[in-house]
Every structure is written in C-alpha cells, then in structure tokens.
C-alpha cells in the first residue's frame, strides 16, 4: 500500500472509533440536570403505588438518591436490595432514597410484596419519562439514578445498574 492509502485507512479508523465512543450508551455519560429540571422534579405531584399523595417537600434538604426503575427491568430488580441496604446504612445521615417506578401501580404493589423497601416509592405516571430525561437520562432507559444535594444540585447521575460502591462514593462526596 502506498502512503495515501494508509492515511485514508487511518482517517476512516479514527472516525469509526469516535462514532463508536459517542454513540455507545456504555461509554457516553449522561448530562447532569439543570436547576429547572430539579425544580420540576420537586414540583411534580407524586403518588404512592396505592394512590396516596407523596409530598416531595419532605424530600428537600436531604442528600436525595433518586432511582428510576421498573419491575419488568432485570437490572432495576437486581439493584433494589442493595439500594435498600444503603438506605438503612445512611438513614441517620440526612440521606433519603426515593424510587420512581416507571410501571403500573398493580405491578409495583406486587413487586414490593416480594421485595419490600423502607424508602418511598412514587409512581412515575405520565410525567416520569419527561422528568428523567430532564434530569439527564438522554437514552430514556432504565435504571437511572441521580443524586441531588440538600442545595438542590445534581452532582451524580448513572444510567444502568449502579453498584453499592458508586452510590456510597457519591453520597459521601455530597455529605
């Protein structure tokens, strides 16, 4: 091959690499939410799976770990016991976990009978996907977790299954 052919092959390879990096959900990082997105989250009228209103004002002023999930989503189901464990671990440190179910109330109630959690579970409803997109979930996939500081700033977000260590590290950096 001559020099020109090598340059063309190298250029195409670099473009293919960049396209792969920027289009891959495993490599691309979700954006952190803006202040209006956090305000919209707290302004939403959340309800429990039983249809009872939840007051998001009760969630403000805490380190808030918000996990968007569905009972039909295997990675979501896998991480729930770990999130419950972390809620108990940090319960005395002004940390609150909130699960936002992108699911039907009946499915969530059945799931919680088998896998109970001590933290609030809210139904995402019609606004659920709009809210998680505004909070930085550009892929519109689950699970999706964000950490909101007591000052109302998103300092961490993760699309996909989250590990205990990732959550613990993000909480400790916010305390």
C-alpha positions as a Markdown table, in Angstrom:
| # | Residue | x | y | z |
|---|---|---|---|---|
| 1 | Unk | 0.0 | 0.0 | 0.0 |
| 2 | Unk | 1.1 | 3.5 | -0.7 |
| 3 | Unk | 1.2 | 6.3 | 1.8 |
| 4 | Unk | -2.1 | 7.9 | 0.7 |
| 5 | Unk | -4.0 | 4.6 | 1.2 |
| 6 | Unk | -2.6 | 4.3 | 4.7 |
| 7 | Unk | -3.7 | 7.9 | 5.5 |
| 8 | Unk | -7.2 | 7.2 | 4.2 |
| 9 | Unk | -7.5 | 4.0 | 6.3 |
| 10 | Unk | -6.2 | 5.7 | 9.4 |
| 11 | Unk | -8.7 | 8.6 | 8.9 |
| 12 | Unk | -11.6 | 6.2 | 8.5 |
| 13 | Unk | -10.5 | 4.2 | 11.5 |
| 14 | Unk | -10.3 | 7.3 | 13.7 |
| 15 | Unk | -13.8 | 8.4 | 12.5 |
| 16 | Unk | -15.2 | 5.0 | 13.3 |
| 17 | Unk | -13.7 | 5.0 | 16.7 |
| 18 | Unk | -15.1 | 8.4 | 17.5 |
| 19 | Unk | -18.5 | 7.4 | 16.2 |
| 20 | Unk | -18.5 | 4.3 | 18.4 |
| 21 | Unk | -17.4 | 6.3 | 21.5 |
| 22 | Unk | -20.1 | 8.9 | 21.2 |
| 23 | Unk | -22.9 | 6.6 | 20.3 |
| 24 | Unk | -22.3 | 3.9 | 22.9 |
| 25 | Unk | -24.5 | 4.0 | 25.9 |
| 26 | Unk | -21.8 | 2.3 | 28.0 |
| 27 | Unk | -19.3 | 5.0 | 27.3 |
| 28 | Unk | -21.3 | 8.1 | 26.9 |
| 29 | Unk | -22.0 | 9.9 | 30.1 |
| 30 | Unk | -25.4 | 11.3 | 30.9 |
| 31 | Unk | -25.6 | 15.0 | 31.4 |
| 32 | Unk | -26.1 | 16.5 | 34.8 |
| 33 | Unk | -29.5 | 18.1 | 35.4 |
| 34 | Unk | -30.2 | 21.8 | 35.3 |
| 35 | Unk | -31.8 | 23.7 | 38.2 |
| 36 | Unk | -35.2 | 23.9 | 36.3 |
| 37 | Unk | -35.2 | 20.1 | 36.0 |
| 38 | Unk | -34.7 | 19.7 | 39.7 |
| 39 | Unk | -37.4 | 22.2 | 40.5 |
| 40 | Unk | -39.8 | 20.3 | 38.1 |
| 41 | Unk | -38.9 | 17.1 | 40.0 |
| 42 | Unk | -39.9 | 18.6 | 43.3 |
| 43 | Unk | -42.9 | 20.3 | 41.9 |
| 44 | Unk | -44.4 | 17.1 | 40.4 |
| 45 | Unk | -47.4 | 15.6 | 42.1 |
| 46 | Unk | -46.1 | 12.2 | 43.1 |
| 47 | Unk | -48.3 | 9.3 | 44.3 |
| 48 | Unk | -47.5 | 6.1 | 46.0 |
| 49 | Unk | -48.4 | 2.8 | 44.3 |
| 50 | Unk | -51.6 | 2.8 | 46.5 |
| 51 | Unk | -52.6 | 6.2 | 45.0 |
| 52 | Unk | -51.8 | 8.2 | 48.1 |
| 53 | Unk | -50.1 | 11.6 | 47.5 |
| 54 | Unk | -46.4 | 11.9 | 48.4 |
| 55 | Unk | -45.1 | 15.4 | 49.3 |
| 56 | Unk | -41.7 | 16.0 | 47.7 |
| 57 | Unk | -41.2 | 18.9 | 50.1 |
| 58 | Unk | -40.4 | 16.1 | 52.7 |
| 59 | Unk | -37.5 | 15.1 | 50.4 |
| 60 | Unk | -35.9 | 18.5 | 50.2 |
| 61 | Unk | -32.9 | 19.5 | 52.3 |
| 62 | Unk | -31.5 | 15.9 | 52.3 |
| 63 | Unk | -29.0 | 14.1 | 50.1 |
| 64 | Unk | -31.5 | 12.5 | 47.8 |
| 65 | Unk | -30.8 | 9.4 | 45.8 |
| 66 | Unk | -33.5 | 9.1 | 43.2 |
| 67 | Unk | -33.7 | 5.8 | 41.3 |
| 68 | Unk | -36.0 | 5.5 | 38.3 |
| 69 | Unk | -36.9 | 1.8 | 37.8 |
| 70 | Unk | -39.4 | -0.7 | 36.6 |
| 71 | Unk | -40.4 | -4.2 | 37.9 |
| 72 | Unk | -40.0 | -5.5 | 34.4 |
| 73 | Unk | -36.4 | -4.4 | 34.2 |
| 74 | Unk | -33.9 | -7.0 | 35.4 |
| 75 | Unk | -31.0 | -4.6 | 36.3 |
| 76 | Unk | -33.5 | -2.5 | 38.3 |
| 77 | Unk | -34.7 | -5.5 | 40.2 |
| 78 | Unk | -31.1 | -6.6 | 40.9 |
| 79 | Unk | -30.1 | -3.3 | 42.4 |
| 80 | Unk | -33.2 | -2.8 | 44.7 |
| 81 | Unk | -31.9 | -4.9 | 47.6 |
| 82 | Unk | -28.6 | -3.0 | 47.5 |
| 83 | Unk | -30.4 | 0.4 | 47.5 |
| 84 | Unk | -32.4 | -0.8 | 50.5 |
| 85 | Unk | -29.2 | -1.8 | 52.3 |
| 86 | Unk | -27.7 | 1.6 | 51.6 |
| 87 | Unk | -30.8 | 3.4 | 52.8 |
| 88 | Unk | -30.5 | 1.7 | 56.1 |
| 89 | Unk | -26.8 | 2.4 | 56.2 |
| 90 | Unk | -27.2 | 6.1 | 55.7 |
| 91 | Unk | -30.6 | 6.6 | 57.4 |
| 92 | Unk | -29.1 | 8.6 | 60.3 |
| 93 | Unk | -27.1 | 10.9 | 58.0 |
| 94 | Unk | -29.8 | 13.0 | 56.3 |
| 95 | Unk | -29.8 | 10.7 | 53.2 |
| 96 | Unk | -33.0 | 9.6 | 51.6 |
| 97 | Unk | -33.6 | 7.2 | 48.7 |
| 98 | Unk | -36.7 | 7.6 | 46.6 |
| 99 | Unk | -37.7 | 5.1 | 43.9 |
| 100 | Unk | -39.7 | 6.4 | 40.9 |
| 101 | Unk | -41.5 | 3.5 | 39.3 |
| 102 | Unk | -42.0 | 3.7 | 35.5 |
| 103 | Unk | -44.5 | 0.9 | 35.7 |
| 104 | Unk | -48.2 | 0.2 | 36.5 |
| 105 | Unk | -49.3 | 0.6 | 40.2 |
| 106 | Unk | -50.5 | -3.0 | 40.3 |
| 107 | Unk | -47.1 | -4.4 | 39.1 |
| 108 | Unk | -45.3 | -2.2 | 41.6 |
| 109 | Unk | -47.5 | -3.3 | 44.5 |
| 110 | Unk | -47.0 | -7.0 | 43.6 |
| 111 | Unk | -43.2 | -6.4 | 43.3 |
| 112 | Unk | -43.0 | -4.7 | 46.7 |
| 113 | Unk | -44.8 | -7.6 | 48.4 |
| 114 | Unk | -41.8 | -9.8 | 47.4 |
| 115 | Unk | -39.1 | -7.1 | 47.6 |
| 116 | Unk | -40.1 | -4.6 | 50.3 |
| 117 | Unk | -38.1 | -1.4 | 50.7 |
| 118 | Unk | -38.2 | 1.2 | 53.5 |
| 119 | Unk | -37.8 | 4.2 | 51.3 |
| 120 | Unk | -40.6 | 6.0 | 49.4 |
| 121 | Unk | -41.7 | 4.6 | 46.1 |
| 122 | Unk | -43.5 | 7.0 | 43.8 |
| 123 | Unk | -45.3 | 6.3 | 40.5 |
| 124 | Unk | -43.7 | 8.0 | 37.6 |
| 125 | Unk | -47.0 | 8.4 | 35.8 |
| 126 | Unk | -47.3 | 10.3 | 32.6 |
| 127 | Unk | -44.5 | 12.7 | 33.6 |
| 128 | Unk | -42.0 | 10.1 | 34.7 |
| 129 | Unk | -40.1 | 9.8 | 31.4 |
| 130 | Unk | -40.1 | 13.6 | 30.9 |
| 131 | Unk | -38.7 | 14.1 | 34.3 |
| 132 | Unk | -35.9 | 11.5 | 34.0 |
| 133 | Unk | -35.0 | 12.9 | 30.6 |
| 134 | Unk | -34.8 | 16.4 | 32.1 |
| 135 | Unk | -32.6 | 15.0 | 34.9 |
| 136 | Unk | -30.1 | 13.8 | 32.3 |
| 137 | Unk | -31.3 | 10.4 | 31.0 |
| 138 | Unk | -30.7 | 11.1 | 27.3 |
| 139 | Unk | -31.0 | 7.4 | 26.5 |
| 140 | Unk | -34.5 | 7.1 | 28.0 |
| 141 | Unk | -33.6 | 3.7 | 29.5 |
| 142 | Unk | -33.7 | 2.2 | 33.0 |
| 143 | Unk | -32.4 | 2.0 | 35.6 |
| 144 | Unk | -31.4 | 5.6 | 36.0 |
| 145 | Unk | -30.1 | 7.1 | 39.3 |
| 146 | Unk | -29.4 | 10.7 | 40.3 |
| 147 | Unk | -28.1 | 12.3 | 43.4 |
| 148 | Unk | -29.5 | 15.6 | 44.5 |
| 149 | Unk | -27.7 | 17.6 | 47.2 |
| 150 | Unk | -29.5 | 19.4 | 50.0 |
| 151 | Unk | -28.9 | 22.6 | 48.0 |
| 152 | Unk | -30.8 | 21.1 | 45.0 |
| 153 | Unk | -27.9 | 20.4 | 42.7 |
| 154 | Unk | -27.4 | 17.1 | 40.8 |
| 155 | Unk | -23.9 | 16.0 | 41.4 |
| 156 | Unk | -24.0 | 12.5 | 40.1 |
| 157 | Unk | -26.1 | 10.5 | 37.6 |
| 158 | Unk | -25.8 | 7.0 | 36.3 |
| 159 | Unk | -27.7 | 5.2 | 33.5 |
| 160 | Unk | -27.7 | 1.5 | 34.0 |
| 161 | Unk | -27.2 | -0.7 | 37.0 |
| 162 | Unk | -25.5 | 1.1 | 39.8 |
| 163 | Unk | -23.1 | -0.5 | 42.3 |
| 164 | Unk | -23.1 | -0.1 | 46.1 |
| 165 | Unk | -19.6 | 1.5 | 45.8 |
| 166 | Unk | -20.8 | 4.1 | 43.3 |
| 167 | Unk | -23.7 | 5.1 | 45.4 |
| 168 | Unk | -21.7 | 5.2 | 48.6 |
| 169 | Unk | -18.9 | 7.3 | 47.0 |
| 170 | Unk | -21.4 | 9.8 | 45.6 |
| 171 | Unk | -23.2 | 10.1 | 48.9 |
| 172 | Unk | -20.0 | 10.6 | 50.8 |
| 173 | Unk | -18.9 | 13.4 | 48.4 |
| 174 | Unk | -22.3 | 15.1 | 49.0 |
| 175 | Unk | -22.3 | 14.9 | 52.8 |
